[in-house]
């Protein structure tokens, strides 16, 4: 049988878990609003994100030769600077 301190501790942990869940939901909604705004959409726009495991890479999208990688890195560095 649980003691009163055990019960109170369990209630406190349950309340903390509820708070953490609500904080995570708020952070998600805020991030979705930020993304929509960056895309030029109203902040309340619902955006559905594909699971990365469901995506396929088109043939020819990845090239393994050094020239292509070198160009990609040079282009990326130029854009970032």
Rosetta blueprint (number, residue, H / E / L):
1 X L
2 X L
3 X L
4 X H
5 X H
6 X H
7 X H
8 X H
9 X H
10 X H
11 X H
12 X H
13 X H
14 X H
15 X H
16 X H
17 X H
18 X H
19 X H
20 X H
21 X H
22 X H
23 X H
24 X H
25 X H
26 X H
27 X H
28 X H
29 X H
30 X H
31 X H
32 X H
33 X H
34 X H
35 X H
36 X H
37 X H
38 X H
39 X L
40 X L
41 X L
42 X L
43 X L
44 X L
45 X L
46 X L
47 X L
48 X L
49 X L
50 X L
51 X L
52 X H
53 X H
54 X H
55 X L
56 X L
57 X L
58 X L
59 X L
60 X L
61 X L
62 X L
63 X L
64 X L
65 X L
66 X H
67 X H
68 X H
69 X H
70 X H
71 X H
72 X H
73 X H
74 X H
75 X H
76 X H
77 X H
78 X H
79 X H
80 X H
81 X L
